[in-house]
């Protein structure tokens, strides 16, 4: 898929002029590996290239643009990263961020490491194949969570990873919003609808301590 096609597909999520060649190169390499691996490992239920670009890369880059300036060097943790969303596109958007991908499923963690090997600019990304509960003491300034099983358990684990004054960003369905809000401690909460969707939102919570 060429740069023009990627920019067109991503236009509802990020202005085309903000998608530089390096970022698009990362998206293309990640997409090609995902489509290849998805034939033998169930990484994502979305199979069509165009739909994959919009649903996974588009949503993730939209979140990245809302959460981090391009030059941000914040620590970022993506819990239950799966096929790398939203964590890796956040790294494509903000290359100086210190990204940790937590994925307990062995084959998915192997895929994430393969993407990092394919892109030299991802050499600093840390892929951790374990459960969040086993990472005693680890915290990040921004923690992300998207499309995970056992949502309430994952949310509880994610909250423990948020550093003081840090943020938790949830890419979830509108139907999960009340469940999330009921579980979040006191803090600053904001919500924004995701483009090209009437049912999905970016919900952000910030620790006040």
Secondary structure by P-SEA (a helix, b strand, c coil): ccaaaaaaaaccccccccccaaaaaaaaaaaaaaaaaaacccccccccaaaaaacaaaaaaaaaaaccccccccbbbbccccccaaaaaaaaaccccbbbbbbccaaaaaaaaaaaaaccccccbbbbcccccccccccccbbbbccccaaaaaaaaaaaaccccbbbbbbccccaaaaaaaaccccbbbbbbbcccccccbbbbbbcc
